[in-house]
Amino acid sequence: MANDRHYKLAGVMGWPVAHSRSPVIHNHWIAEHGLRGAYVLLPVQPDNLEQALRALPVLGFAGCNLTIPHKVEALKLVDRVEPIAARIGAINTIVVEADGSLTGRNTDGFGYIHSLMQEQPDWRPASGPAVVIGAGGAARAVLAGLIDQGVPEIRLSNRSAAKAQDMAAEFGGPVRAIPWDERHAALEGAALLVNTTNQGMHGEQELDLRLDLLPVDALVSDIIYVPMETPLLASARRLGNPTINGLGMLLHQARPAFEAWFGVLPEVGAALRAKVEATLAI
Ligand code: NAP
């Protein structure tokens, strides 16, 4: 006989949240693994965030994802924060522990690195310098992921230069801030380029970057997934560079969260990609 304890609930908390692709991803894996459970949208206004988080254990949730605008605020409200999430300064995942306490995690860096590993298996962290354009929330996760993989040099450039300087000082190690007008020259000798700005996203201008200065074997990566091929990726493809879009990061960041809630580390397969791609048509 079915037992309520075997029925697992999870969801994504945001405001607004209706656009989220996370239900498609997690419900695909629930079905794929024959699990009993559901992943639902949790529209929660900022003023109600603390109450909503504290209700998770009461309502029998295994945890939830967090999206705009809750990722930074929720970090201050949970009972413990994993070290990488503390470095990133935001959480995208909450796990309800057996005693009802809440652990905050950030899986975006994992998502970025594992999308590279799946789609460009020849990429090696030690193959050369990385150039990261942008110094917003997503850049923090990408930086943490690249540093933890041992990338020897990371050139960070942001339109608002002070943000890149502060972030380079905070992360330290291989990260070096590059003035915005020197971003083109910073591409020389690089092995990886990552766009973490919103430039090139549907409805935005394209990223202004002289790609011809980048070695032709350097991997060009854009974390944007609408559109799937940004103008940056289209230019890189025409120049002969290998490219990778942001869909893989979106799919892979969901894997450790699913594992924490449902006890299975799922894979990113062709059927899941096709299902999510179908929701991205513009
Ligand atoms: P954010 O914190 O608001 O940061 C936005 C970044 O874009 C900042 O570095 C900002 O520079 C830069 N920017 C904005 N307008 C610009 C312009 N006109 N010229 C140059 N730079 C400009 O946003 P975020 O959360 O980091 O997200 C950034 C992008 O990543 C979005 O497109 C988002 O969809 C995507 N993303 C993808 C995933 C995934 O799973 N694939 C995950 C998270 C985010 P300033 O500091 O100068 O304003």
Residues whose N, C-alpha, C, O or C-beta is under 5 A from the ligand:
A	BS01	NAP	G134 A135 G136 G137 A138 A139 N158 R159 S160 K163 T196 T197 N198 M201 I223 I224 G246 M249 L250
